Amino acid sequence: MCDGYANEEGFTGLEAAIVLIAFIVVASVFSYVVLGAGFYTTQKAQETVYRGVEQSTTNVQLVGNVYGLASNTTEGIDQIRFTIGLIPGTPYIDLEKMNIVVSTPTIAPTILAWTNASSSTEDTNFIALKNGVGTSQSTMVSGDQTEIQFNITAVPRDTKINIEIRPGLGASYPFSKTTPSIIAPSNIIN
């Protein structure tokens, strides 16, 4: 009978080892699935954060001065010109989706949309010229400088002009300038 007990004890130990190995295999598969789900969730959360940062920061910046042109100096400035560029890290911007809002104390906010014209003739559109030359462009890429031009109802001297650039993606870029005390045909607006 001693031999019978000894054989059963050895067999029970083998069963316990098999069960232990099965538990280890199941636990490792379960941990692999949990880690994979965790990595996937982390990746999606990271993408969401990147998209949020992209949409909450502005993609454009003002480069240089803002100019005001006056076809009739007694009436005031009737065309605005300024240059914009992309902030570092912005791959491109679609100018067709960009709007510009212009207002003064006497002119209600006016929304200007992109046009593919070579010159701005309406008070509801703006043109975008690549690097300030006569080539109209609909997109900007990193390194581009785009001159924005638009007409405005004549703004008299010493008047504040509010301009807000609203790119299709990202936060808007507002700035204000005041027309000079003496208006010439070409003016730098500070």
Secondary structure, DSSP 8 states (H G I E B T S, - for coil): -HHHHHHHHHHHHHHHHHHHHHHHHHHHHHHHHHHHHHHHHHHHHHHHHHHHHHHHS--EEEEEEEEEE-SBTTTBEEEEEEEEEE-TT--EEEGGG-EEEEE-SSS--EEEEE---SS--STTEEEEEETTSS-B-SEEETT-EEEEEEEEEEE-TT-EEEEEEE-SSS--EEEEEE--SS--SEEEE-
